[in-house]
Amino acid sequence: MLRVGWLWCWYNPRGLVPVRFATGGFARHLPGVTTRMPIEATTGHAMTPSLPAVRLIRLRTWTIRLAAGYLLAVALSAVGVWFGADDWWPPTLLIFGPRWVVALPLLLLIPLAGCTRSGRAGVILVVAAILFAGPVAGGRLSIQSLSTSDTTAAIRVMTWNTMGLDLAQSGFKEFVVSQRLDIVLLQEAGAGPPLTVLPPGWHVVTGPSGGVVASRFPLRFESGLGPLELGNPGGIGWFEAETPVGPLSVVCVHLPTPRPGIDAMIHKKLRGIPDLRLAIEDRDRASRTARAWVGDPSGGLLVAGDFNMPVESTIYQRDWGEFGNAFSDAGNGWGTTKQTSWFGVRIDHILYAPPWTCRRVMVGPAMGSDHRPVVAELVLTAE
């Protein structure tokens, strides 16, 4: 028996007799064929498909149904991630947890589609995988490219939550030099790195709650908010840098963590939902306060730091969505910055207002902290 496209061809000495099997409760016949079952050419009697063939057809049908059900589940996950995170607790846990669990059914469904030779199931699973990699897992694919003729100036900016790390032992100075950085924003840096850690000529200024900004350009601290206004360990500071293209406003951000609510869910299970909701309310209040303090995204303002929320968060979209996001605009891959032993989350961001545009961005290597640095090359587009 040969399978050719949509046809089952039964071979006998007198030739090939093409018959299309009836499915869905009714028969669909080819021209000239008037029976549901294959006809044996020599005897004229109907031939019943073998039991393995019937089982294969049934298994293929169920594979298609399972693939379609999985696609629906992934689509619902995407809707929850983008429209319910930080509003409803299940998608909130998903955006701060291992999103790859949504892809686990593919480990079973892909081999099943291959074994049953179901092209339809394969197409459905490809669509589901793309939907998972992008909207659910937060993957990015950028083809943006700016030529030097489109710009009047460029700066290289880095943000990194050091977690109180000893910068002299972390390879921090070597990374700053190798990346040719101009401005560095650090969170949880204590009193700030000593001048000897950075190359000669750098300026270092400390802001609230362990926020530190270092720059190759002259720099001063203007004002800020601390944990009293934002909640522990929140802090936000406004700095002014005197760059060759004029004054540049730089805001270093560290917003409160969702960890208390997530830990409550881990240890208390469903009894931890009130704690998670309380943590969401605290983060919502801190973000609103910080956003109102920063003001309108204009005049080339740069805002960077540990926001403790991914871009899918409804809080982030409401308060910070007006800014350009370096990795969202020019990044490739998932860009996770907060790393655990078995998953990562992108919660550290470099934001900017026009006329800045991001030409390229990267997530740096692990340097001792459980956060990884984000480095962006920003260009000042000509007006």
C-alpha positions as CSV (number, residue, x, y, z in Angstrom):
1,M,0.0,0.0,0.0
2,L,1.4,3.4,-1.0
3,R,0.4,6.8,0.4
4,V,0.4,9.6,-2.2
5,G,-0.7,13.0,-1.1
6,W,-4.4,12.6,0.0
7,L,-4.8,9.2,-1.8
8,W,-4.4,5.7,-0.6
9,C,-3.3,3.5,-3.5
10,W,-3.7,-0.3,-3.3
11,Y,-1.4,-2.2,-5.5
12,N,-2.5,-5.3,-7.4
13,P,-1.3,-6.9,-10.6
14,R,-3.8,-5.0,-12.7
15,G,-2.7,-1.6,-11.5
16,L,-3.3,1.0,-8.8
17,V,-6.8,1.6,-7.5
18,P,-7.0,5.0,-5.9
19,V,-9.5,5.4,-3.0
20,R,-9.9,8.3,-0.5
21,F,-11.0,7.0,2.9
22,A,-14.2,8.4,4.3
23,T,-13.8,10.5,7.5
24,G,-16.0,12.6,9.7
25,G,-19.0,10.3,9.2
26,F,-19.5,10.7,5.5
27,A,-17.8,9.5,2.3
28,R,-15.8,11.7,-0.1
29,H,-15.2,9.8,-3.3
30,L,-12.9,10.3,-6.2
31,P,-14.5,10.5,-9.7
32,G,-15.4,6.9,-10.7
33,V,-15.2,5.5,-7.3
34,T,-18.5,4.6,-5.7
35,T,-17.6,2.8,-2.4
36,R,-16.3,3.9,0.9
37,M,-13.9,1.0,1.2
38,P,-11.0,0.1,-1.2
39,I,-12.1,-2.4,-3.9
40,E,-9.9,-5.4,-4.6
41,A,-9.4,-5.2,-8.4
42,T,-9.5,-8.9,-9.1
43,T,-12.6,-10.0,-7.0
44,G,-14.6,-6.8,-6.8
45,H,-15.1,-7.3,-3.0
46,A,-14.7,-4.4,-0.5
47,M,-11.5,-4.5,1.5
48,T,-11.5,-3.4,5.2
49,P,-8.5,-1.4,6.3
50,S,-6.1,-3.3,8.6
51,L,-6.4,-2.7,12.4
52,P,-3.0,-0.9,12.6
53,A,-4.1,1.5,9.9
54,V,-7.3,2.3,11.7
55,R,-5.4,2.9,14.9
56,L,-3.0,5.2,13.1
57,I,-5.9,7.2,11.8
58,R,-7.4,7.6,15.2
59,L,-4.1,8.5,16.8
60,R,-3.5,11.1,14.1
61,T,-6.9,12.6,14.8
62,W,-6.3,12.8,18.5
63,T,-2.8,14.3,17.9
64,I,-4.4,17.1,15.8
65,R,-6.9,17.7,18.6
66,L,-4.2,17.8,21.3
67,A,-2.1,20.2,19.2
68,A,-5.1,22.5,18.7
69,G,-5.9,22.4,22.4
70,Y,-2.3,23.3,23.2
71,L,-2.3,26.2,20.7
72,L,-5.4,27.5,22.5
73,A,-3.7,27.2,25.9
74,V,-0.6,29.1,24.6
75,A,-2.9,31.8,23.2
76,L,-4.7,32.2,26.5
77,S,-1.3,32.4,28.3
78,A,-0.2,35.2,25.9
79,V,-3.4,37.1,26.6
80,G,-2.9,36.7,30.4
81,V,0.8,37.7,30.3
82,W,0.1,40.9,28.3
83,F,-3.2,42.0,29.7
84,G,-3.4,40.4,33.2
85,A,0.0,40.4,34.8
86,D,0.1,42.4,38.0
87,D,-3.7,42.6,37.8
88,W,-4.4,38.9,38.3
89,W,-2.3,36.5,40.4
90,P,-1.8,33.6,37.9
91,P,-0.2,35.6,35.1
92,T,1.7,37.6,37.7
93,L,3.3,34.4,38.9
94,L,4.0,33.4,35.3
95,I,5.9,36.6,34.3
96,F,8.1,36.3,37.4
97,G,8.6,32.6,37.2
98,P,9.9,30.0,34.7
99,R,7.8,30.7,31.6
100,W,9.4,27.7,29.8
101,V,7.0,25.4,31.6
102,V,4.4,26.5,29.0
103,A,6.6,24.9,26.4
104,L,6.8,21.5,28.1
105,P,3.9,19.9,26.2
106,L,5.9,20.3,23.0
107,L,8.3,17.6,24.2
108,L,5.4,15.1,23.8
109,L,3.4,16.6,21.0
110,I,6.2,17.1,18.5
111,P,7.4,13.4,18.6
112,L,3.7,12.4,18.5
113,A,3.1,14.5,15.4
114,G,6.2,12.9,13.8
115,C,5.2,9.4,14.6
116,T,1.7,9.8,13.2
117,R,3.0,11.7,10.2
118,S,0.5,14.5,10.8
119,G,1.4,17.5,8.8
120,R,-1.6,19.4,10.1
121,A,-0.6,18.9,13.7
122,G,3.0,19.9,12.8
123,V,1.8,23.2,11.4
124,I,-0.3,23.9,14.5
125,L,2.6,23.2,16.8
126,V,4.9,25.5,14.8
127,V,2.4,28.3,15.3
128,A,2.2,27.5,19.0
129,A,6.0,27.5,19.4
130,I,6.2,30.9,17.7
131,L,3.5,32.2,19.9
132,F,5.3,30.9,23.0
133,A,8.7,32.2,22.0
134,G,7.4,35.7,21.4
135,P,4.4,36.9,23.3
136,V,4.6,34.4,26.2
137,A,8.3,34.1,26.8
138,G,9.2,37.6,25.8
139,G,11.5,36.9,22.9
140,R,12.6,39.7,20.6
141,L,13.9,39.8,17.0
142,S,15.3,43.1,15.9
143,I,16.4,44.1,12.4
144,Q,16.8,47.8,13.3
145,S,19.9,49.4,11.8
146,L,21.0,53.0,11.9
147,S,23.8,54.4,9.9
148,T,26.2,56.9,11.3
149,S,24.9,59.5,8.9
150,D,21.5,59.4,10.7
151,T,23.0,60.5,14.1
152,T,24.8,63.5,15.6
153,A,26.1,61.8,18.8
154,A,26.2,58.5,20.5
155,I,26.7,57.3,24.1
156,R,27.1,53.9,25.7
157,V,25.1,53.4,28.8
158,M,25.1,50.5,31.3
159,T,22.8,49.7,34.2
160,W,23.6,47.0,36.8
161,N,22.3,45.9,40.2
162,T,25.5,44.9,42.0
163,M,23.7,43.4,45.0
164,G,26.4,45.0,47.2
165,L,29.2,43.2,45.4
166,D,32.9,44.2,45.9
167,L,33.4,45.8,42.5
168,A,37.2,45.6,42.8
169,Q,36.9,41.8,42.7
170,S,34.1,41.5,40.1
171,G,35.9,42.4,36.8
172,F,33.8,45.6,36.8
173,K,36.6,47.9,35.7
174,E,37.7,45.6,32.8
175,F,34.1,45.4,31.6
176,V,33.7,49.2,31.6
177,V,36.9,49.6,29.6
178,S,36.1,46.8,27.1
179,Q,32.6,48.1,26.4
180,R,33.9,51.8,26.1
181,L,31.1,53.0,28.4
182,D,30.3,56.6,29.0
183,I,27.7,56.4,31.7
184,V,27.1,53.7,34.3
185,L,24.1,53.4,36.6
186,L,24.4,51.0,39.6
187,Q,21.9,49.9,42.1
188,E,22.5,48.5,45.6
189,A,26.1,49.8,45.4
190,G,26.4,51.0,49.0
191,A,28.5,54.1,49.2
192,G,29.4,53.7,45.5
193,P,32.6,52.4,44.0
194,P,35.9,54.2,44.8
195,L,37.4,56.2,42.1
196,T,40.3,53.8,41.9
197,V,38.0,51.1,40.6
198,L,37.2,53.1,37.5
199,P,39.6,54.5,34.9
200,P,41.2,57.9,35.6
201,G,39.0,60.9,34.8
202,W,35.6,59.3,35.7
203,H,33.1,61.1,38.0
204,V,31.2,59.2,40.6
205,V,28.1,60.5,42.4
206,T,25.9,58.7,45.0
207,G,22.1,59.0,45.2
208,P,19.4,57.6,47.4
209,S,19.2,54.0,48.6
210,G,22.5,52.8,47.2
211,G,22.0,54.3,43.7
212,V,25.3,55.4,42.1
213,V,26.0,57.0,38.7
214,A,29.4,57.2,37.2
215,S,30.3,59.1,34.1
216,R,33.2,60.1,31.9
217,F,31.5,63.5,31.8
218,P,31.1,66.0,34.7
219,L,28.2,64.9,36.9
220,R,26.1,66.2,39.7
221,F,23.2,64.9,41.9
222,E,20.0,67.0,41.7
223,S,17.4,65.2,43.9
224,G,15.8,61.9,44.7
225,L,13.3,59.7,46.6
226,G,14.2,57.0,49.0
227,P,12.5,54.0,50.7
228,L,10.4,56.4,52.8
229,E,8.5,57.5,49.6
230,L,8.8,54.3,47.5
231,G,9.0,51.5,50.0
232,N,11.9,49.2,50.8
233,P,14.3,48.9,49.0
234,G,13.1,51.6,46.5
235,G,15.2,54.6,45.5
236,I,15.3,57.0,42.6
237,G,17.8,59.7,41.9
238,W,18.1,62.5,39.3
239,F,21.6,63.3,37.9
240,E,22.8,65.9,35.4
241,A,25.7,65.1,33.1
242,E,27.6,67.7,31.1
243,T,28.1,66.0,27.8
244,P,29.7,67.3,24.6
245,V,26.2,67.7,23.1
246,G,24.8,69.6,26.1
247,P,23.3,68.8,29.5
248,L,21.9,65.2,29.9
249,S,19.4,64.2,32.5
250,V,19.9,60.7,33.9
251,V,17.6,59.0,36.3
252,C,18.7,55.9,38.3
253,V,15.8,53.7,39.4
254,H,15.4,50.9,41.9
255,L,11.8,49.9,42.5
256,P,10.5,47.5,45.2
257,T,10.8,43.8,44.6
258,P,7.8,41.4,44.2
259,R,9.7,38.7,46.2
260,P,7.7,38.9,49.4
261,G,4.4,38.1,47.5
262,I,6.0,35.3,45.4
263,D,7.7,33.7,48.5
264,A,4.3,33.7,50.2
265,M,2.8,31.8,47.3
266,I,5.6,29.3,47.3
267,H,5.3,28.6,51.0
268,K,1.6,29.1,51.7
269,K,0.3,28.0,48.3
270,L,-3.2,29.6,47.7
271,R,-3.2,31.0,51.2
272,G,-0.4,33.3,50.0
273,I,-2.7,35.1,47.5
274,P,-3.4,38.0,49.8
275,D,0.3,38.5,50.4
276,L,0.9,38.6,46.7
277,R,-1.9,41.1,46.1
278,L,-0.4,43.3,48.9
279,A,3.0,43.2,47.2
280,I,1.4,44.1,43.9
281,E,-0.3,47.1,45.6
282,D,3.0,48.3,47.1
283,R,4.8,48.0,43.8
284,D,1.9,49.8,42.0
285,R,2.0,52.6,44.5
286,A,5.9,53.0,44.2
287,S,5.8,52.9,40.4
288,R,3.1,55.6,40.3
289,T,5.1,57.8,42.7
290,A,8.3,57.4,40.8
291,R,6.6,58.0,37.4
292,A,4.9,61.2,38.6
293,W,8.2,62.4,40.1
294,V,10.1,61.8,36.8
295,G,7.6,63.8,34.7
296,D,7.0,63.7,31.0
297,P,9.4,61.7,28.8
298,S,10.9,64.5,26.8
299,G,14.1,66.4,26.3
300,G,16.3,63.4,25.8
301,L,15.8,62.0,29.4
302,L,17.4,58.7,30.2
303,V,15.9,56.4,32.9
304,A,17.6,53.1,33.8
305,G,17.9,50.7,36.6
306,D,16.3,47.7,38.3
307,F,12.5,48.2,37.8
308,N,11.7,44.8,39.3
309,M,9.1,44.2,36.6
310,P,9.2,42.9,33.1
311,V,7.7,44.9,30.1
312,E,4.6,42.7,30.1
313,S,3.5,44.0,33.5
314,T,0.4,46.2,33.4
315,I,2.1,48.5,35.9
316,Y,5.1,48.9,33.6
317,Q,3.0,49.5,30.5
318,R,0.9,52.1,32.3
319,D,3.8,54.0,33.9
320,W,6.9,53.5,31.6
321,G,5.4,52.4,28.3
322,E,5.8,55.9,26.9
323,F,9.6,55.6,27.0
324,G,11.6,53.7,24.4
325,N,13.1,50.5,25.8
326,A,16.5,49.6,24.6
327,F,16.1,45.8,24.5
328,S,12.5,45.9,23.3
329,D,13.6,48.1,20.4
330,A,17.0,46.7,19.4
331,G,17.5,43.4,21.3
332,N,17.5,39.8,20.1
333,G,16.5,36.8,22.2
334,W,15.0,36.9,25.6
335,G,17.4,39.3,27.3
336,T,16.9,38.0,30.8
337,T,18.8,40.0,33.5
338,K,17.8,38.5,36.8
339,Q,19.1,35.0,36.9
340,T,18.2,32.1,39.2
341,S,19.6,28.5,38.9
342,W,16.8,27.4,36.6
343,F,15.2,30.5,34.9
344,G,15.7,34.2,34.2
345,V,13.5,37.4,34.1
346,R,14.1,40.6,32.2
347,I,13.5,43.3,34.9
348,D,16.4,45.6,34.4
349,H,15.8,48.2,31.7
350,I,17.4,51.2,29.9
351,L,14.7,53.7,28.9
352,Y,15.0,56.8,26.9
353,A,13.0,59.7,25.4
354,P,13.3,61.3,22.0
355,P,15.5,62.3,20.3
356,W,17.5,59.3,21.6
357,T,17.2,56.0,19.7
358,C,18.9,52.7,20.5
359,R,21.3,51.4,17.9
360,R,22.3,48.2,19.7
361,V,21.9,46.6,23.1
362,M,23.3,43.5,24.9
363,V,23.0,41.7,28.2
364,G,26.4,41.3,29.7
365,P,28.0,38.3,31.5
366,A,27.5,37.3,35.1
367,M,29.9,39.2,37.2
368,G,29.1,37.9,40.7
369,S,25.6,39.5,41.2
370,D,22.4,37.6,40.4
371,H,21.7,40.4,38.0
372,R,23.4,40.9,34.7
373,P,24.4,44.3,33.3
374,V,22.5,45.8,30.4
375,V,24.6,47.8,27.9
376,A,23.0,50.0,25.2
377,E,24.4,52.3,22.6
378,L,22.1,55.3,22.2
379,V,22.3,57.7,19.3
380,L,21.0,61.2,19.2
381,T,19.1,61.5,16.0
382,A,19.4,64.6,14.0
383,E,16.3,66.8,13.9
